[in-house]
Amino acid sequence: MSSIMTNVSAISALKTLRSINSEMEMTQNHISSGYKVDTAADNAAYWSIATTMRSDKAAMGTVQDALGLASAKTDTAYTGLNSAIDVMNTIKTKLVAAREPGVDKTKVNAELTELKNQLVSISESASFSGQNWLYNADTTANTTVEMVGSFNRSDTGAVSVGVLKFDTADSTLIDSDTVANGLLTGDISVTQPLNGTTTTTATYFLLDVGAASGPAGTEIKLDATTSNDNIDGMINAVESMLSTMTDTAATLGAANARITMQNEFVSDLMDTIDKGVGRLVDADMNEESTKLKALQTQQQLGIQSLSIANSNSENILQLFR
């Protein structure tokens, strides 16, 4: 049946053309934005996952910054401690030299004094971002510090921040308030010879920082009357300090290595998140460009089909001539 009131062919052709135009608009949006899932309306599940993972990636970026700060702190403390170990080794050699007969012990002590001053300078200078793990002048002793190391999301969606810890009480060389808390300012008990025949327990400290309540032991310093037995005790005390400092430096080095590895892991994890999110929401440009070309062809055919359908009504006029 031919009707001039209802052109079924034109309605069908128009419906098809509208569908093609809609798909074409969607494809053009994918190409212009680069995403096949740009809003929740495109795919609510994938959009939700991508949004959450992008938020987690931003948090991990902050973790990277924190790891950089943690690395700087441990590097600073390690550098200072390593320099202090070098000075302590020199002090030990000077004490051994003072053990030789005929050596002017007062001159050796003058060198020891300068080396002690260098230890104080190193300890006070080993500060980064207001934190000094080698020196303390407050009434509150150096304690365990926490450094942000990771951002975690459990399978239930709960989030948490992982931390790396280091006990700065182990690395404190000088404590000018409570001298016992400083490795170089506190008392070190050692076994030393007594009159060359027996042994005795003696207590020494290296640095006198002028605290109100000083150490009870004997300061490691020399004068013309310092006995060889006492020098041996001082050498043992310095060796004990060196051993502790070496252990602490090893712990700091291990902590710094872990921070470096964690930083690399976080960087790799962020790249993996990028790839995973991309697989969910990124548009395949090869596919989209091919689809756009096909839709453009379909659009031209749809327009042609609609034109033909509209011309059918005009053909009815021929019946009345």
C-alpha positions in Angstrom: 0.0 0.0 0.0 1.2 3.5 -1.0 0.4 6.3 1.4 1.2 10.0 1.4 0.4 10.3 5.1 2.8 7.6 6.4 6.0 7.0 4.5 7.2 3.7 6.1 10.4 3.5 4.0 11.4 7.0 5.1 10.7 6.2 8.8 12.8 3.1 8.6 15.6 4.9 6.7 15.6 7.8 9.3 15.7 5.3 12.2 18.7 3.6 10.7 20.4 7.0 10.0 19.9 8.1 13.6 21.4 4.9 14.9 24.4 5.4 12.6 24.8 9.0 13.7 24.7 8.0 17.4 27.4 5.3 16.9 29.4 7.8 14.9 29.2 10.4 17.7 30.3 7.8 20.2 33.2 6.7 18.1 34.3 10.4 17.6 34.2 10.9 21.4 36.4 7.8 21.8 38.9 9.2 19.3 39.0 12.7 20.7 39.2 11.7 24.4 41.4 8.6 23.9 39.0 6.6 26.2 36.4 4.0 25.4 35.2 4.4 29.0 35.3 8.1 29.8 32.3 8.4 32.1 30.3 6.0 34.3 27.6 6.0 31.6 30.0 4.2 29.3 30.7 1.3 31.6 30.0 1.8 35.3 32.0 -1.2 36.5 35.2 -0.4 34.5 34.9 3.3 35.3 34.7 2.6 39.0 37.7 0.3 38.9 39.7 2.8 36.9 38.8 5.7 39.2 39.8 3.8 42.3 43.1 2.6 40.8 43.9 6.2 39.6 43.3 7.4 43.2 45.6 4.6 44.5 48.3 5.6 42.0 48.2 9.2 43.2 48.7 8.0 46.7 51.6 5.9 45.6 53.1 9.0 44.0 53.1 10.6 47.5 54.7 7.4 48.8 57.5 7.8 46.3 58.0 11.4 47.6 58.1 10.1 51.1 60.6 7.4 50.2 62.8 10.0 48.6 62.7 11.9 51.9 63.4 8.8 53.9 66.4 8.0 51.6 67.8 11.5 52.1 67.5 11.1 55.9 69.2 7.7 56.0 71.9 8.8 53.6 72.6 11.8 55.7 72.9 9.8 58.9 75.0 7.1 57.2 77.4 9.7 55.7 77.8 11.3 59.1 78.3 8.0 60.9 80.8 6.8 58.3 82.8 10.0 58.6 82.7 9.5 62.4 84.0 6.0 62.1 87.0 7.3 60.1 87.7 9.8 62.8 87.4 7.1 65.5 89.9 4.9 63.6 92.3 7.9 63.6 91.8 8.3 67.4 92.6 4.6 67.9 95.8 4.9 65.9 96.8 8.0 67.9 96.3 6.1 71.2 98.3 3.1 69.9 101.1 5.6 68.9 101.0 7.1 72.5 101.7 3.6 73.8 105.2 3.7 72.2 108.0 4.6 74.6 109.3 8.2 74.3 106.2 9.6 72.6 105.1 13.0 73.8 101.7 12.2 75.1 100.7 15.8 75.5 101.2 16.4 71.8 99.1 13.3 71.0 96.4 14.6 73.3 96.4 17.9 71.3 95.6 15.9 68.2 93.0 13.9 70.1 91.3 17.2 71.1 91.0 18.3 67.5 89.7 14.9 66.5 87.0 15.1 69.2 86.0 18.5 68.0 85.6 17.0 64.5 83.3 14.3 65.9 81.1 17.0 67.5 81.1 18.9 64.2 80.1 15.8 62.2 77.4 14.9 64.7 75.8 18.4 64.7 75.9 18.7 61.0 74.3 15.4 60.1 70.8 16.9 60.0 68.2 16.7 57.2 64.8 18.3 57.3 65.2 19.2 61.0 66.0 15.6 62.0 69.4 14.6 63.3 69.9 10.9 64.1 73.5 11.4 65.4 73.0 14.3 67.8 70.5 15.2 70.5 70.3 18.3 72.7 66.7 17.9 73.9 65.4 16.5 77.2 63.6 13.8 75.1 66.0 11.2 73.8 66.1 10.1 70.2 63.6 7.3 69.6 62.3 5.1 66.8 61.3 7.1 63.7 58.8 5.9 61.1 59.1 6.6 57.4 56.2 6.1 54.9 57.0 3.1 52.8 53.9 1.8 51.0 50.2 2.3 50.3 48.2 -0.9 50.6 44.6 -1.9 49.7 43.3 -5.2 51.0 40.9 -7.5 49.2 38.1 -6.0 51.2 38.9 -2.5 50.0 40.4 -1.4 53.3 43.5 0.9 52.9 46.6 1.2 55.1 50.0 2.9 55.0 53.0 0.8 55.5 56.0 2.3 57.4 59.7 1.6 57.6 61.3 2.0 61.1 64.7 2.9 62.4 65.7 3.3 66.1 67.7 6.5 66.2 68.7 5.7 69.8 71.2 3.2 68.3 72.8 5.9 66.1 73.0 8.7 68.6 76.7 9.6 69.1 76.2 12.7 71.2 73.5 13.5 73.7 74.3 16.8 75.4 71.3 16.6 77.8 71.4 12.9 78.9 75.0 11.9 78.2 74.3 8.2 78.9 72.2 8.1 75.7 75.1 9.1 73.5 77.6 6.5 72.4 80.5 8.9 72.6 79.3 10.8 75.7 78.2 7.8 77.8 80.3 5.5 79.9 81.9 2.4 78.3 83.1 -0.3 80.7 86.1 -2.3 79.6 88.7 -4.8 80.9 92.2 -3.3 81.1 95.6 -4.5 82.5 96.4 -3.6 86.1 100.1 -3.1 86.8 100.9 -5.3 83.8 100.1 -8.5 85.8 96.3 -8.7 86.4 93.2 -7.0 84.9 90.6 -4.7 86.2 87.3 -3.1 85.1 87.6 0.5 84.0 85.0 3.0 82.7 85.8 5.6 80.0 83.9 8.1 77.9 85.2 10.0 74.8 83.5 13.4 74.8 82.8 15.9 77.6 80.0 18.1 76.3 79.6 20.0 79.6 76.3 18.4 80.6 75.0 19.2 84.1 75.1 15.5 84.9 78.2 14.1 83.3 79.4 10.5 82.9 81.0 8.8 85.9 83.9 7.3 84.0 87.3 8.8 82.9 87.6 10.9 79.8 89.7 9.5 77.1 92.6 12.0 77.1 96.3 11.9 77.7 98.8 13.8 79.8 102.4 13.2 80.6 101.6 10.8 83.5 99.0 8.6 81.7 100.0 5.0 82.3 100.3 2.4 79.6 97.6 0.3 81.3 95.2 3.2 81.1 96.1 3.8 77.4 95.3 0.1 76.8 91.9 0.6 78.5 91.2 3.7 76.4 92.1 1.7 73.2 89.6 -1.0 74.3 86.9 1.6 75.0 87.4 3.2 71.6 87.4 -0.2 69.9 84.1 -1.0 71.7 82.6 2.3 70.4 83.9 1.6 66.9 82.2 -1.9 66.9 78.9 -0.4 67.9 79.2 2.4 65.3 80.1 -0.1 62.6 77.0 -2.3 63.5 74.8 0.8 63.4 76.2 1.9 60.0 75.5 -1.5 58.6 71.9 -1.3 59.8 71.6 2.2 58.3 73.0 0.9 55.0 70.6 -2.0 55.0 67.7 0.4 55.7 68.8 2.6 52.8 69.0 -0.4 50.5 65.5 -1.4 51.4 64.2 2.1 50.8 65.8 2.0 47.3 64.2 -1.3 46.5 60.8 -0.2 47.8 61.1 2.9 45.7 61.8 0.9 42.6 58.9 -1.5 43.4 56.5 1.4 43.9 57.6 2.8 40.5 57.0 -0.5 38.8 53.7 -0.9 40.5 52.5 2.5 39.3 53.5 1.5 35.8 51.5 -1.7 36.1 48.5 0.1 37.4 48.7 2.4 34.3 48.8 -0.6 32.0 45.9 -2.3 33.8 43.7 0.8 33.8 44.6 1.4 30.1 43.4 -2.1 29.2 40.0 -1.3 30.8 39.3 2.2 29.6 41.7 3.2 26.8 40.3 3.3 23.2 42.0 1.2 20.5 42.8 3.8 17.9 43.3 1.3 15.1 39.9 -0.2 15.8 38.2 3.2 16.3 39.6 4.7 13.1 38.4 1.6 11.1 35.0 1.8 12.7 34.7 5.5 12.0 35.5 4.9 8.3 32.8 2.3 8.1 30.3 4.5 9.9 31.0 7.3 7.5 30.3 5.0 4.6 27.1 3.8 6.3 26.1 7.4 7.0 26.4 8.2 3.3 24.4 5.2 2.3 21.7 6.0 5.0 21.4 9.5 3.6 21.0 8.1 0.1 18.4 5.6 1.3 16.4 8.3 3.1 16.6 10.4 -0.1 15.2 7.5 -2.1 12.4 6.9 0.4 11.4 10.5 0.4 11.2 10.5 -3.4 8.6 7.7 -3.3 5.9 10.2 -2.2 6.7 12.3 -5.2 6.2 9.3 -7.5 2.6 9.0 -6.4 1.8 12.2 -8.2 2.5 10.4 -11.5 -0.6 8.3 -10.9 -2.8 11.3 -11.1 -1.5 12.7 -14.4 
